[in-house]
Amino acid sequence: MTEAPATPTPTPTPPHVLVVDDDPSIRRALERGLRLAGYHVTLAADGTRALDLIEPAVPAAAPQVVVLDVAMPGISGIEVCAELRARGTATPVLMLSARDETADRIAGLESGADDYLVKPFDLRELDLRLRALLRRRPPGAVGEAPLRVGPVAVDVSAHIATCAGVPLDLTRREFALLEVFTRNPGLVLTRDQLLDRVWGYDFDVRTDVVDTFVSYLRRKLEADGRPRVLHTVRGVGFVLRAGGGPG
């Protein structure tokens, strides 16, 4: 009796990353390193080309994640990211910045970037962060009741957040952060827990991205003199409380 031929195991499609940087040496280095790490890499030297590649005529050709330099001539990385978010494009964006570009880095995160790395950086860390950003969280269940903690309400299905009835203009990452807090009212969440639940980072990473996003989120929650609900527990982490409290 002749055995049926074994069904070949399909080869997984490599994740598609777009690298945008005006420095050709950085583009070459990242292309080489990311290809060795198993990515399909597309390169762009400026923001105009990046926007064309992120939303191509053939959607299947779009990158799944973007590595975007903050400071570029012409259309900056900040402007590219802001334009993407204004279009409703949810492609994860990791910003690259030099050590002396703190203000630009902050502006990049406020424009809707998901994370950042400071040059020079280790390629292994870039790989880990990109793979974490590619692990997309499942959306909230359709018809799920809004989450409420004191004056804060988060409708995950509709992607709407309010505080004291006032709509909050949140970036995608700020919304995800607030959702985690509202699902855990009164519980102190450590930075490592937030990195895992919001960014998908289940590895040791040195970053102040949690503190940065908490400060942005807190500023929006407290706009127009609203009382503080998102508190810092020194040496531990952060907590969303319905009432007042220290922090």
Order of alpha helices (4+ residues) and beta strands (2+ residues): beta-alpha-beta-alpha-beta-alpha-beta-alpha-beta-alpha-beta-beta-beta-beta-alpha-beta-alpha-alpha-beta-beta
